[in-house]
């Protein structure tokens, strides 16, 4: 049986909701935690292809100042990994691309006059190969336009569609990639059944960028690309952007209880210091807010799996 392996657990479906407040590089870093049921070299190519698709969606949202999530659905289906990327960035005229993106019969020519003219028209800031490179990396690829309800519709000029949906597939090459499931840490962390992970940007010790991935009234978990001088028993300060319903940045101090390396990240378990940095009452309010609606955290990725 093939599975999508994420943070030591096996899934046949994984759903990622990605905030436009983050960027493609954030998405790529988070994909490092996912092991797809394909050979290792294809894992790397697949991460880049998915990042290209999400980056294109984010660019459209930013250019139109639309505050809507990008969703990436990953599903094991027969012999294929099925991928659906959906955004509400307003769509675009496919005829402006230097290729017919849905044409399966022709091989693209990157050196063609159409490609060169496209690049010149956009001041060489767009190469016309983001969608194409994803298309080449995948075994099936189809793009449609959607309305505000997410239903397929036709492009009839600017403003006629709400966004795009790309449905793609990659043939699976691994068999039986079950992970060794890690035991759940006891004590300070809440076990949330409705989602697997949340990620929101955090600044640790005023300099290290990371992600807050779990929080309770007792402590928090963080992912950092670099541990620098962090040691078990050390005190860290953590800053998170404004939270809906609280209306100010969250800044708290915590004691590092454990550190462990997980692929490209260091996972940090911490326990709150009981001082005035973030009062217990405010923390309880925050945790209740996040439990009811995690999307009220700024700059957020929510990952759900079955």
C-alpha positions as CSV (number, residue, x, y, z in Angstrom):
1,X,0.0,0.0,0.0
2,X,1.3,3.5,-0.9
3,X,1.0,6.4,1.5
4,X,1.8,10.1,1.7
5,X,4.1,10.3,4.8
6,X,4.0,13.5,6.8
7,X,5.8,14.0,10.0
8,X,6.0,10.3,10.7
9,X,2.4,9.5,10.0
10,X,0.8,7.8,6.9
11,X,-2.0,9.3,4.9
12,X,-4.0,8.5,1.8
13,X,-5.2,12.2,1.7
14,X,-3.4,15.3,2.7
15,X,-5.0,18.8,2.4
16,X,-2.9,21.9,2.7
17,X,-4.5,25.4,3.0
18,X,-1.8,28.0,2.4
19,X,-2.2,31.7,3.3
20,X,-1.3,34.4,0.8
21,X,0.6,36.1,3.6
22,X,3.4,33.6,3.2
23,X,5.4,32.9,0.0
24,X,6.5,30.0,-2.2
25,X,9.8,29.5,-0.3
26,X,7.7,28.9,2.9
27,X,5.6,26.3,1.0
28,X,8.8,24.6,-0.3
29,X,10.2,24.4,3.2
30,X,7.0,22.8,4.6
31,X,7.0,20.3,1.7
32,X,10.4,19.1,3.0
33,X,8.4,17.4,5.8
34,X,6.4,15.3,3.3
35,X,7.5,12.1,1.7
36,X,5.6,11.3,-1.5
37,X,5.2,7.7,-2.7
38,X,7.7,8.2,-5.6
39,X,11.4,7.6,-5.9
40,X,13.6,10.1,-4.1
41,X,14.7,12.1,-7.2
42,X,11.0,12.5,-8.2
43,X,10.2,13.6,-4.6
44,X,12.6,16.6,-5.2
45,X,11.1,17.3,-8.6
46,X,7.6,17.1,-7.3
47,X,8.3,19.6,-4.5
48,X,9.6,22.1,-7.0
49,X,6.7,21.5,-9.4
50,X,4.1,22.1,-6.5
51,X,6.1,25.2,-5.4
52,X,5.9,26.6,-9.0
53,X,2.1,26.1,-9.0
54,X,1.6,27.7,-5.6
55,X,4.0,30.6,-6.4
56,X,2.0,31.4,-9.5
57,X,-1.2,31.4,-7.5
58,X,0.3,33.6,-4.8
59,X,1.5,36.1,-7.5
60,X,-2.0,36.4,-8.9
61,X,-3.4,37.0,-5.4
62,X,-0.8,39.6,-4.6
63,X,-1.2,41.5,-7.9
64,X,-5.0,41.7,-7.3
65,X,-4.7,42.3,-3.6
66,X,-7.0,39.3,-2.9
67,X,-6.8,37.7,0.6
68,X,-7.8,34.2,-0.2
69,X,-6.1,30.9,0.6
70,X,-4.5,28.6,-1.9
71,X,-5.5,24.9,-1.4
72,X,-3.3,22.0,-2.4
73,X,-5.1,18.6,-2.1
74,X,-2.9,15.4,-2.3
75,X,-4.6,12.0,-2.7
76,X,-3.4,8.4,-3.3
77,X,-5.7,7.2,-6.2
78,X,-4.9,3.8,-7.8
79,X,-1.4,3.9,-9.1
80,X,-1.2,7.7,-9.1
81,X,-0.7,10.5,-6.7
82,X,-3.5,13.0,-7.6
83,X,-2.9,16.7,-7.1
84,X,-5.4,19.5,-7.1
85,X,-4.2,23.1,-6.7
86,X,-7.0,25.7,-6.4
87,X,-6.8,29.5,-6.1
88,X,-9.2,32.5,-6.3
89,X,-6.6,34.8,-7.9
90,X,-8.9,35.9,-10.7
91,X,-7.5,33.7,-13.5
92,X,-5.7,34.9,-16.6
93,X,-5.9,34.7,-20.4
94,X,-4.3,31.3,-21.4
95,X,-3.7,32.7,-24.9
96,X,-1.0,35.0,-23.5
97,X,1.1,32.0,-22.6
98,X,3.8,31.0,-25.2
99,X,2.2,27.5,-25.3
100,X,-1.2,25.8,-25.1
101,X,-0.9,24.6,-21.5
102,X,-3.6,21.9,-21.9
103,X,-2.3,20.5,-25.2
104,X,-0.8,17.0,-24.5
105,X,0.2,16.4,-28.2
106,X,3.1,18.9,-28.6
107,X,6.5,19.1,-26.8
108,X,7.3,22.7,-25.7
109,X,10.2,24.5,-27.4
110,X,11.9,26.8,-24.8
111,X,14.0,28.4,-27.6
112,X,11.0,29.3,-29.8
113,X,10.3,32.9,-30.9
114,X,7.1,32.8,-28.9
115,X,9.0,32.1,-25.7
116,X,11.5,34.9,-26.4
117,X,8.7,37.4,-27.2
118,X,6.8,36.5,-24.0
119,X,9.9,37.0,-21.9
120,X,10.6,40.4,-23.5
121,X,7.0,41.5,-23.0
122,X,7.4,40.9,-19.3
123,X,10.8,42.5,-18.9
124,X,12.4,39.1,-18.5
125,X,10.7,38.8,-15.1
126,X,8.6,35.9,-16.3
127,X,10.0,33.1,-18.2
128,X,6.8,31.4,-19.2
129,X,8.0,28.1,-17.8
130,X,6.6,28.0,-14.3
131,X,3.4,26.2,-15.3
132,X,5.3,24.4,-18.1
133,X,8.0,23.0,-15.8
134,X,5.2,21.7,-13.5
135,X,3.4,20.2,-16.5
136,X,6.6,18.4,-17.6
137,X,7.3,17.0,-14.2
138,X,3.8,15.5,-13.9
139,X,2.3,12.6,-15.8
140,X,-1.1,14.4,-16.2
141,X,-2.0,18.1,-16.1
142,X,-5.1,20.1,-16.8
143,X,-6.1,23.7,-15.9
144,X,-9.6,25.0,-15.7
145,X,-11.2,28.2,-14.5
146,X,-13.7,28.4,-11.6
147,X,-16.3,30.8,-10.4
148,X,-16.7,32.1,-6.8
149,X,-18.4,28.8,-5.8
150,X,-15.6,26.7,-7.1
151,X,-17.5,25.4,-10.1
152,X,-15.8,25.1,-13.5
153,X,-16.6,28.0,-15.9
154,X,-15.3,29.5,-19.2
155,X,-12.9,32.4,-19.6
156,X,-14.7,35.4,-21.2
157,X,-12.2,38.1,-20.4
158,X,-10.9,39.7,-17.3
159,X,-13.3,39.5,-14.3
160,X,-15.3,36.7,-15.8
161,X,-13.7,34.0,-13.6
162,X,-12.8,33.9,-9.9
163,X,-9.7,31.7,-10.1
164,X,-8.1,28.5,-11.4
165,X,-8.0,24.8,-10.6
166,X,-5.2,22.6,-11.7
167,X,-5.7,18.8,-11.6
168,X,-2.6,16.8,-12.1
169,X,-1.2,13.3,-11.3
170,X,2.2,11.6,-10.8
171,X,2.6,7.9,-11.2
172,X,3.7,6.3,-7.9
173,X,6.8,4.2,-7.8
174,X,7.1,3.3,-4.1
175,X,5.2,0.3,-2.6
176,X,4.7,0.0,1.1
177,X,6.3,3.2,2.3
178,X,4.7,3.0,5.7
179,X,6.5,5.2,8.3
180,X,7.5,4.2,11.7
181,X,5.0,6.3,13.7
182,X,6.5,8.2,16.5
183,X,4.7,8.1,19.9
184,X,2.9,11.3,20.9
185,X,4.8,13.3,23.4
186,X,3.1,13.3,26.8
187,X,2.3,16.3,28.9
188,X,2.1,19.8,27.6
189,X,0.6,19.5,24.1
190,X,-3.0,19.2,23.0
191,X,-3.9,16.4,20.7
192,X,-6.1,18.0,18.0
193,X,-8.3,15.6,16.1
194,X,-9.6,18.0,13.5
195,X,-6.3,18.8,11.9
196,X,-2.8,17.5,11.9
197,X,-0.7,20.7,11.9
198,X,-0.8,24.5,11.9
199,X,2.1,26.6,10.8
200,X,2.4,30.3,11.5
201,X,5.5,32.4,11.1
202,X,7.5,33.1,14.3
203,X,10.6,35.0,15.3
204,X,12.7,33.3,17.9
205,X,15.2,35.4,20.0
206,X,14.6,38.4,17.7
207,X,16.7,36.8,14.8
208,X,15.8,33.2,14.0
209,X,12.9,32.7,11.6
210,X,10.7,29.7,12.3
211,X,7.2,28.3,12.5
212,X,4.9,27.8,15.4
213,X,3.3,24.4,14.8
214,X,1.3,23.7,18.0
215,X,0.3,25.6,21.2
216,X,-1.5,24.8,24.4
217,X,-1.9,26.6,27.8
218,X,1.3,24.9,28.9
219,X,3.7,25.3,26.0
220,X,4.4,25.4,22.3
221,X,6.2,23.5,19.5
222,X,8.3,25.3,16.9
223,X,10.2,24.3,13.8
224,X,13.4,26.1,13.0
225,X,15.8,25.7,10.1
226,X,18.7,26.5,12.4
227,X,19.1,25.9,16.1
228,X,22.1,28.2,16.4
229,X,22.8,28.6,20.2
230,X,19.5,27.1,21.4
231,X,20.1,24.4,24.1
232,X,17.8,22.3,26.3
233,X,16.9,24.3,29.4
234,X,17.6,27.6,27.7
235,X,15.2,30.5,27.6
236,X,13.8,31.7,24.3
237,X,11.5,34.6,23.3
238,X,9.0,34.0,20.6
239,X,7.1,36.6,18.6
240,X,4.0,35.8,16.4
241,X,2.0,38.2,14.3
242,X,-1.3,39.6,15.4
243,X,-4.0,37.1,16.1
244,X,-7.6,37.7,15.1
245,X,-9.7,38.2,18.2
246,X,-6.7,39.3,20.2
247,X,-5.6,42.1,18.1
248,X,-1.9,42.4,19.0
249,X,1.4,40.6,18.5
250,X,1.9,37.6,20.8
251,X,5.3,37.7,22.5
252,X,6.1,35.0,25.1
253,X,9.1,33.5,26.9
254,X,9.6,29.8,27.1
255,X,12.1,27.2,28.4
256,X,13.4,24.7,25.7
257,X,12.5,21.2,27.0
258,X,13.8,19.2,24.0
259,X,15.2,19.6,20.5
260,X,15.3,17.0,17.7
261,X,16.2,17.2,14.1
262,X,13.5,16.4,11.6
263,X,14.7,16.5,8.0
264,X,15.6,20.1,7.2
265,X,14.2,21.4,10.5
266,X,14.9,21.4,14.2
267,X,11.8,20.7,16.2
268,X,11.7,22.5,19.5
269,X,9.5,21.7,22.5
270,X,9.0,24.5,25.0
271,X,7.2,25.3,28.2
272,X,6.0,28.8,28.9
273,X,7.8,30.8,31.5
274,X,5.2,32.1,34.1
275,X,6.0,35.8,33.9
276,X,4.4,39.0,32.6
277,X,5.6,38.3,29.0
278,X,2.2,36.8,28.1
279,X,-0.2,36.3,31.0
280,X,-1.9,33.0,31.7
281,X,-5.3,34.5,31.0
282,X,-4.2,35.8,27.6
283,X,-2.7,32.5,26.7
284,X,-5.9,30.7,27.6
285,X,-7.8,33.1,25.4
286,X,-5.3,32.5,22.5
287,X,-5.5,28.7,22.8
288,X,-9.3,28.8,22.8
289,X,-9.3,31.1,19.7
290,X,-6.9,28.9,17.8
291,X,-8.8,25.7,18.7
292,X,-12.1,27.2,17.4
293,X,-10.6,28.7,14.3
294,X,-6.9,28.2,13.5
295,X,-7.2,30.5,10.5
296,X,-7.3,33.5,12.9
297,X,-3.5,33.1,13.3
298,X,-1.7,35.4,10.9
299,X,0.3,33.9,8.0
300,X,-1.0,30.4,8.4
301,X,-0.7,27.0,6.8
302,X,-3.2,24.3,7.9
303,X,-2.5,20.7,7.1
304,X,-5.2,18.1,7.5
305,X,-4.8,14.4,6.7
306,X,-6.8,11.2,6.6
